[in-house]
Amino acid sequence: MHFPDGSTIVFSDSDWDFSLDENDNLIAKSALGPSLSIKASGDVYGFKKRFIDSLRNASAEMRASANQKKRFLN
């Protein structure tokens, strides 16, 4: 995987499993179910923004899924 110069990536959440696919896309799978694929862009800011936006979207999907399950059980 080719990250832009100056990129720093720190993973410290044990609920996520990170891997690379055959096209060097970063695959993040949550222990809670959802997964996402992230392709690094050409600049540090662009990569960080896309990475953070993707994690936020995945988090929102997990919350929505959990809320649906709660409604179903009630």
Secondary structure, DSSP 8 states (H G I E B T S, - for coil): ----TT-------TTEEEEE-TT--EEEEETTS-EEEE---SSHHHHHHHHHHHHHHHHHHHHHHHHHHHHHH-
